[in-house]
Amino acid sequence: MALSGWHLLVILAVLLVMAAGAVGVIFLGVYLARRAAPASPVFPAEPGNAPAAQPEPAELRAARLAELEDLSARGLLSVAEYEAKRAEILGEV
């Protein structure tokens, strides 16, 4: 059974649609992974290199606590890490 020209065009079109779908899934995965990553780290880089802590305004502490809660809700922090960081933020009051 020989394939005619339009059969080959249909097969090529199906392959192109499948390839475009695969590329779309890859880009969606990369987009969602970047979107889920925190914009700024919650923990300081090195305790010895950190400048002296200045008291923070209440809004900034509330934002840090909200970010911490979000990280915990997404499962990116263990319960112990969450509790330790929360106590540290609240201890700065």
Secondary structure, DSSP 8 states (H G I E B T S, - for coil): ----HHHHHHHHHHHHHHHHHHHHHHHHHHHHHHHHS-SS-SS-S-GGGS-------HHHHHHHHHHHHHHHHTT-S-HHHHHHHHHHHHHT-
